[in-house]
């Protein structure tokens, strides 16, 4: 049985929270990607986004690191490509299975007809 100890709680600055929220608002970037890159739970980032909308976190004047923003966009693009490739791979596997079964059935039927004749 796993022993559970006290939880570690981190205190993040309002600047960090505001930057995380700004990163999550970039086009073609998802909350999950930002959270993963910052090593925080997506729920926490969603909560910060809500707090920012409500004015509890002030994020004016927070500059985004252009390199980090570009990295997140690239990560999103790579994830989309990966998902597309997984789908293509699955479809190719199914096509190979289908053609293999047809060849197998076709070769069996030609063997049976040649034995009859």
MDAnalysis code that builds the backbone (N, CA, C; Angstrom):
import MDAnalysis as mda
import numpy as np

u = mda.Universe.empty(351, n_residues=117, atom_resindex=np.repeat(np.arange(117), 3), trajectory=True)
u.add_TopologyAttr("name", ["N", "CA", "C"] * 117)
u.add_TopologyAttr("resid", np.arange(1, 118))
u.add_TopologyAttr("resname", ["UNK", "UNK", "UNK", "UNK", "UNK", "UNK", "UNK", "UNK", "UNK", "UNK", "UNK", "UNK", "UNK", "UNK", "UNK", "UNK", "UNK", "UNK", "UNK", "UNK", "UNK", "UNK", "UNK", "UNK", "UNK", "UNK", "UNK", "UNK", "UNK", "UNK", "UNK", "UNK", "UNK", "UNK", "UNK", "UNK", "UNK", "UNK", "UNK", "UNK", "UNK", "UNK", "UNK", "UNK", "UNK", "UNK", "UNK", "UNK", "UNK", "UNK", "UNK", "UNK", "UNK", "UNK", "UNK", "UNK", "UNK", "UNK", "UNK", "UNK", "UNK", "UNK", "UNK", "UNK", "UNK", "UNK", "UNK", "UNK", "UNK", "UNK", "UNK", "UNK", "UNK", "UNK", "UNK", "UNK", "UNK", "UNK", "UNK", "UNK", "UNK", "UNK", "UNK", "UNK", "UNK", "UNK", "UNK", "UNK", "UNK", "UNK", "UNK", "UNK", "UNK", "UNK", "UNK", "UNK", "UNK", "UNK", "UNK", "UNK", "UNK", "UNK", "UNK", "UNK", "UNK", "UNK", "UNK", "UNK", "UNK", "UNK", "UNK", "UNK", "UNK", "UNK", "UNK", "UNK", "UNK"])
u.atoms.positions = np.array([
    [0.847, -1.180, 0.000],
    [0.000, 0.000, 0.000],
    [0.896, 1.249, 0.000],
    [0.560, 2.200, -0.860],
    [1.364, 3.413, -0.970],
    [1.103, 4.322, 0.225],
    [2.162, 4.875, 0.721],
    [2.065, 5.776, 1.862],
    [1.877, 7.197, 1.340],
    [0.874, 7.867, 1.841],
    [0.668, 9.232, 1.371],
    [1.129, 10.209, 2.445],
    [1.931, 11.143, 1.999],
    [2.442, 12.147, 2.911],
    [1.775, 13.482, 2.650],
    [2.286, 14.506, 3.268],
    [1.700, 15.829, 3.040],
    [1.941, 16.270, 1.597],
    [0.978, 16.958, 1.055],
    [1.082, 17.445, -0.318],
    [2.003, 18.658, -0.366],
    [2.736, 18.754, -1.465],
    [3.576, 19.927, -1.672],
    [2.740, 20.981, -2.385],
    [2.669, 22.151, -1.808],
    [1.912, 23.239, -2.403],
    [2.879, 24.321, -2.842],
    [2.731, 24.719, -4.104],
    [3.593, 25.763, -4.643],
    [2.824, 27.073, -4.683],
    [3.528, 28.152, -4.430],
    [2.938, 29.486, -4.495],
    [3.496, 30.161, -5.734],
    [2.624, 30.482, -6.679],
    [3.043, 31.123, -7.918],
    [2.751, 32.612, -7.854],
    [3.653, 33.393, -8.407],
    [3.463, 34.842, -8.415],
    [2.362, 35.214, -9.404],
    [1.764, 36.379, -9.198],
    [0.740, 36.861, -10.122],
    [1.327, 37.061, -11.517],
    [2.590, 37.429, -11.591],
    [3.238, 37.614, -12.892],
    [3.325, 36.281, -13.635],
    [3.689, 35.219, -12.915],
    [3.765, 33.884, -13.512],
    [2.380, 33.457, -14.002],
    [1.367, 33.658, -13.148],
    [0.000, 33.279, -13.505],
    [-0.468, 34.039, -14.742],
    [-0.210, 35.352, -14.748],
    [-0.633, 36.187, -15.875],
    [0.073, 35.766, -17.161],
    [1.338, 35.440, -17.063],
    [2.088, 34.994, -18.244],
    [1.530, 33.673, -18.760],
    [1.237, 32.765, -17.845],
    [0.662, 31.478, -18.235],
    [-0.675, 31.679, -18.948],
    [-1.498, 32.565, -18.410],
    [-2.802, 32.852, -19.020],
    [-2.609, 33.453, -20.405],
    [-1.703, 34.410, -20.524],
    [-1.447, 35.031, -21.830],
    [-0.971, 33.993, -22.847],
    [-0.120, 33.073, -22.421],
    [0.349, 32.019, -23.326],
    [-0.811, 31.133, -23.778],
    [-1.723, 30.860, -22.854],
    [-2.851, 29.988, -23.186],
    [-3.852, 30.671, -24.114],
    [-3.753, 31.978, -24.248],
    [-4.669, 32.721, -25.119],
    [-4.120, 32.906, -26.526],
    [-2.908, 32.418, -26.771],
    [-2.333, 32.524, -28.111],
    [-3.153, 31.686, -29.086],
    [-3.253, 32.141, -30.351],
    [-3.988, 31.329, -31.330],
    [-3.286, 29.993, -31.580],
    [-4.073, 28.963, -31.803],
    [-3.576, 27.604, -32.086],
    [-2.793, 26.986, -30.938],
    [-3.022, 27.460, -29.709],
    [-2.360, 26.895, -28.535],
    [-3.453, 26.471, -27.563],
    [-3.311, 25.267, -27.017],
    [-4.321, 24.763, -26.093],
    [-3.843, 24.869, -24.647],
    [-4.808, 24.964, -23.748],
    [-4.522, 25.080, -22.316],
    [-3.654, 23.908, -21.849],
    [-3.970, 22.697, -22.332],
    [-3.218, 21.510, -21.923],
    [-1.740, 21.620, -22.314],
    [-1.475, 22.183, -23.496],
    [-0.095, 22.325, -23.962],
    [0.684, 23.318, -23.095],
    [0.035, 24.432, -22.768],
    [0.689, 25.436, -21.921],
    [0.946, 24.851, -20.540],
    [-0.063, 24.201, -19.984],
    [0.075, 23.614, -18.646],
    [1.209, 22.592, -18.619],
    [1.261, 21.735, -19.625],
    [2.322, 20.720, -19.676],
    [3.698, 21.373, -19.781],
    [3.810, 22.418, -20.569],
    [5.116, 23.063, -20.738],
    [5.555, 23.806, -19.480],
    [4.601, 24.210, -18.644],
    [4.931, 24.916, -17.400],
    [4.918, 23.988, -16.179],
    [4.642, 22.701, -16.423],
    [4.601, 21.701, -15.350],
    [3.554, 22.028, -14.283],
    [2.379, 22.450, -14.759],
    [1.260, 22.701, -13.856],
    [0.058, 21.907, -14.370],
    [-0.924, 21.707, -13.518],
    [-2.119, 20.975, -13.907],
    [-3.011, 21.883, -14.758],
    [-3.606, 21.339, -15.839],
    [-4.482, 22.165, -16.689],
    [-5.629, 22.811, -15.919],
    [-6.135, 22.139, -14.889],
    [-7.215, 22.719, -14.091],
    [-6.755, 24.010, -13.416],
    [-5.507, 24.014, -12.937],
    [-4.976, 25.208, -12.279],
    [-4.924, 26.370, -13.266],
    [-4.455, 26.090, -14.473],
    [-4.383, 27.145, -15.485],
    [-5.777, 27.636, -15.847],
    [-6.737, 26.740, -15.935],
    [-8.120, 27.154, -16.220],
    [-8.655, 28.053, -15.110],
    [-8.303, 27.715, -13.875],
    [-8.735, 28.536, -12.742],
    [-8.103, 29.928, -12.826],
    [-6.814, 29.985, -13.183],
    [-6.140, 31.282, -13.331],
    [-6.778, 32.102, -14.450],
    [-7.181, 31.433, -15.536],
    [-7.830, 32.148, -16.640],
    [-9.135, 32.789, -16.148],
    [-9.879, 32.044, -15.337],
    [-11.135, 32.566, -14.787],
    [-10.847, 33.743, -13.853],
    [-9.822, 33.589, -12.991],
    [-9.467, 34.659, -12.065],
    [-9.021, 35.915, -12.825],
    [-8.341, 35.728, -13.941],
    [-7.896, 36.864, -14.752],
    [-9.113, 37.578, -15.348],
    [-10.102, 36.800, -15.854],
    [-11.325, 37.398, -16.407],
    [-12.081, 38.185, -15.339],
    [-12.044, 37.670, -14.104],
    [-12.753, 38.329, -13.003],
    [-11.964, 39.477, -12.401],
    [-10.727, 39.669, -12.871],
    [-9.906, 40.773, -12.383],
    [-9.149, 40.466, -11.103],
    [-9.145, 39.224, -10.668],
    [-8.429, 38.854, -9.446],
    [-6.919, 38.764, -9.685],
    [-6.541, 38.496, -10.922],
    [-5.126, 38.506, -11.310],
    [-4.978, 39.601, -12.354],
    [-4.048, 40.496, -12.108],
    [-3.825, 41.595, -13.046],
    [-2.643, 41.230, -13.929],
    [-2.877, 41.234, -15.247],
    [-1.834, 40.807, -16.168],
    [-1.433, 41.852, -17.167],
    [-1.766, 43.078, -16.924],
    [-1.389, 44.136, -17.862],
    [0.113, 44.351, -17.811],
    [0.693, 44.521, -18.967],
    [2.122, 44.797, -19.033],
    [3.005, 43.572, -18.947],
    [2.408, 42.392, -18.941],
    [3.202, 41.162, -18.910],
    [3.605, 40.841, -20.345],
    [4.899, 40.823, -20.580],
    [5.394, 40.507, -21.917],
    [5.614, 39.013, -22.041],
    [5.202, 38.492, -23.178],
    [5.407, 37.076, -23.441],
    [6.782, 36.867, -24.054],
    [7.419, 35.826, -23.628],
    [8.691, 35.436, -24.214],
    [8.380, 34.889, -25.606],
    [8.871, 35.550, -26.638],
    [8.545, 35.160, -28.013],
    [9.013, 33.744, -28.330],
    [10.128, 33.351, -27.746],
    [10.646, 31.999, -27.975],
    [9.700, 30.950, -27.385],
    [9.179, 31.216, -26.193],
    [8.245, 30.286, -25.551],
    [6.950, 30.208, -26.349],
    [6.452, 31.352, -26.796],
    [5.221, 31.371, -27.589],
    [5.409, 30.579, -28.884],
    [6.544, 30.768, -29.533],
    [6.825, 30.037, -30.774],
    [6.936, 28.540, -30.506],
    [7.551, 28.191, -29.387],
    [7.701, 26.783, -29.015],
    [6.337, 26.120, -28.804],
    [5.436, 26.823, -28.145],
    [4.098, 26.273, -27.905],
    [3.334, 26.089, -29.212],
    [3.466, 27.043, -30.116],
    [2.803, 26.911, -31.412],
    [3.372, 25.722, -32.183],
    [4.686, 25.555, -32.121],
    [5.335, 24.428, -32.788],
    [4.888, 23.104, -32.167],
    [4.784, 23.065, -30.849],
    [4.314, 21.866, -30.163],
    [2.911, 21.505, -30.639],
    [2.050, 22.473, -30.758],
    [0.678, 22.240, -31.206],
    [0.674, 21.677, -32.631],
    [1.504, 22.250, -33.502],
    [1.584, 21.789, -34.884],
    [2.074, 20.339, -34.940],
    [3.082, 20.032, -34.132],
    [3.638, 18.682, -34.104],
    [2.599, 17.687, -33.593],
    [1.827, 18.076, -32.580],
    [0.783, 17.184, -32.053],
    [-0.280, 16.903, -33.119],
    [-0.661, 17.935, -33.873],
    [-1.644, 17.737, -34.939],
    [-1.095, 16.793, -35.997],
    [0.158, 16.990, -36.390],
    [0.798, 16.110, -37.374],
    [0.861, 14.680, -36.855],
    [1.199, 14.514, -35.595],
    [1.290, 13.189, -34.988],
    [-0.065, 12.481, -35.041],
    [-1.128, 13.192, -34.689],
    [-2.464, 12.598, -34.717],
    [-2.855, 12.195, -36.137],
    [-2.517, 13.033, -37.110],
    [-2.807, 12.717, -38.508],
    [-2.041, 11.467, -38.938],
    [-0.760, 11.401, -38.571],
    [0.058, 10.239, -38.926],
    [-0.447, 8.958, -38.275],
    [-0.908, 9.057, -37.020],
    [-1.475, 7.882, -36.349],
    [-2.690, 7.369, -37.113],
    [-3.540, 8.285, -37.561],
    [-4.730, 7.897, -38.310],
    [-4.343, 7.253, -39.636],
    [-3.385, 7.871, -40.339],
    [-2.926, 7.308, -41.610],
    [-2.331, 5.911, -41.407],
    [-1.556, 5.740, -40.357],
    [-0.946, 4.446, -40.058],
    [-2.023, 3.392, -39.811],
    [-3.024, 3.745, -39.043],
    [-4.118, 2.826, -38.744],
    [-4.832, 2.415, -40.034],
    [-5.118, 3.399, -40.891],
    [-5.814, 3.099, -42.143],
    [-4.970, 2.215, -43.059],
    [-3.676, 2.466, -43.112],
    [-2.797, 1.636, -43.934],
    [-2.741, 0.202, -43.412],
    [-2.693, 0.045, -42.092],
    [-2.697, -1.300, -41.511],
    [-3.965, -2.050, -41.904],
    [-5.102, -1.366, -41.830],
    [-6.376, -1.991, -42.188],
    [-6.389, -2.353, -43.666],
    [-5.866, -1.492, -44.524],
    [-5.825, -1.768, -45.958],
    [-4.937, -2.976, -46.246],
    [-3.816, -3.084, -45.581],
    [-2.912, -4.224, -45.771],
    [-3.591, -5.516, -45.314],
    [-4.251, -5.465, -44.164],
    [-4.981, -6.644, -43.676],
    [-6.035, -7.077, -44.683],
    [-6.769, -6.106, -45.205],
    [-7.846, -6.399, -46.148],
    [-7.296, -7.041, -47.417],
    [-6.250, -6.445, -47.999],
    [-5.697, -6.996, -49.239],
    [-5.042, -8.352, -48.989],
    [-4.424, -8.541, -47.837],
    [-3.824, -9.838, -47.507],
    [-4.889, -10.920, -47.430],
    [-6.005, -10.626, -46.802],
    [-7.102, -11.598, -46.690],
    [-7.688, -11.918, -48.060],
    [-7.816, -10.902, -48.911],
    [-8.356, -11.138, -50.257],
    [-7.423, -12.022, -51.064],
    [-6.109, -11.765, -50.976],
    [-5.134, -12.592, -51.692],
    [-5.183, -14.030, -51.189],
    [-5.274, -14.166, -49.859],
    [-5.323, -15.490, -49.250],
    [-6.558, -16.243, -49.736],
    [-7.706, -15.582, -49.743],
    [-8.942, -16.217, -50.196],
    [-8.864, -16.531, -51.684],
    [-8.280, -15.641, -52.452],
    [-8.169, -15.828, -53.891],
    [-7.225, -16.987, -54.213],
    [-6.124, -17.098, -53.478],
    [-5.186, -18.186, -53.728],
    [-5.779, -19.527, -53.304],
    [-6.590, -19.534, -52.248],
    [-7.255, -20.771, -51.815],
    [-8.251, -21.244, -52.872],
    [-9.007, -20.306, -53.418],
    [-10.024, -20.697, -54.399],
    [-9.367, -21.181, -55.685],
    [-8.233, -20.635, -56.073],
    [-7.561, -21.090, -57.290],
    [-6.952, -22.482, -57.075],
    [-6.520, -22.787, -55.859],
    [-5.973, -24.115, -55.548],
    [-7.084, -25.148, -55.605],
    [-8.261, -24.826, -55.060],
    [-9.376, -25.778, -55.049],
    [-9.891, -26.018, -56.461],
    [-9.962, -24.998, -57.302],
    [-10.436, -25.198, -58.668],
    [-9.445, -25.980, -59.491],
    [-8.137, -25.821, -59.240],
    [-7.143, -26.559, -60.009],
    [-7.121, -28.029, -59.598],
    [-7.476, -28.352, -58.363],
    [-7.525, -29.754, -57.927],
    [-8.715, -30.482, -58.552],
    [-9.808, -29.756, -58.807],
    [-11.002, -30.365, -59.390],
    [-10.758, -30.746, -60.846],
    [-9.983, -29.963, -61.537],
    [-9.814, -30.146, -62.975],
    [-8.825, -31.132, -63.397],
])
